[in-house]
Amino acid sequence: YMCCPFVLDKDGVSAAVISAELACFLATKNLSLSQQLKAIYVEYGYHITKASYFICHDQDTIKKLFENLRNYDGKNNYPKACGKFEISAIRDLTTGYDDSQPDKKA
């Protein structure tokens, strides 16, 4: 998880720090991480997800995939939907583009 705008990586280090901070906070209330997770389930319900990766080592294929995404239906146009789901924002850290920001910069 990328927990904050200061660490632009999903390597888990920043998530571990946030988790440790949460554990310390919960300890002041005599609660464990497990108890807090159960409280979240009660409040919001259960959620299951399956993440997977496709690994490609061919640089030409990777370049073409990203060019296709960045020029989906015309020059410099990202997709507007993924299947039946509308895309609410695009953040492309490789190019520094973020359409949710007024200046369009990530």
LINJO-V522628 format. One record per backbone hydrogen bond with DSSP energy under -0.5 kcal/mol. NH is the residue of the N-H (numbers start at 1). CO is the residue of the C=O. If there is no record, write none. Layout:
BEGIN
nh	co
NH	CO
NH	CO
END
This chain:
BEGIN
nh	co
3	1
7	4
8	6
9	7
16	12
17	13
18	14
19	15
20	16
21	17
22	18
23	19
24	20
25	21
26	22
27	23
28	24
28	25
29	25
29	26
30	27
31	26
36	32
37	33
38	34
39	35
40	36
41	37
42	38
43	39
44	40
45	40
45	41
55	53
56	54
59	57
62	58
63	59
64	60
65	61
66	62
67	63
68	64
69	65
70	66
71	67
72	69
72	77
73	77
74	71
77	74
78	76
82	85
85	82
87	80
88	86
92	97
93	91
95	92
96	92
97	92
98	104
99	90
101	98
104	101
106	96
END
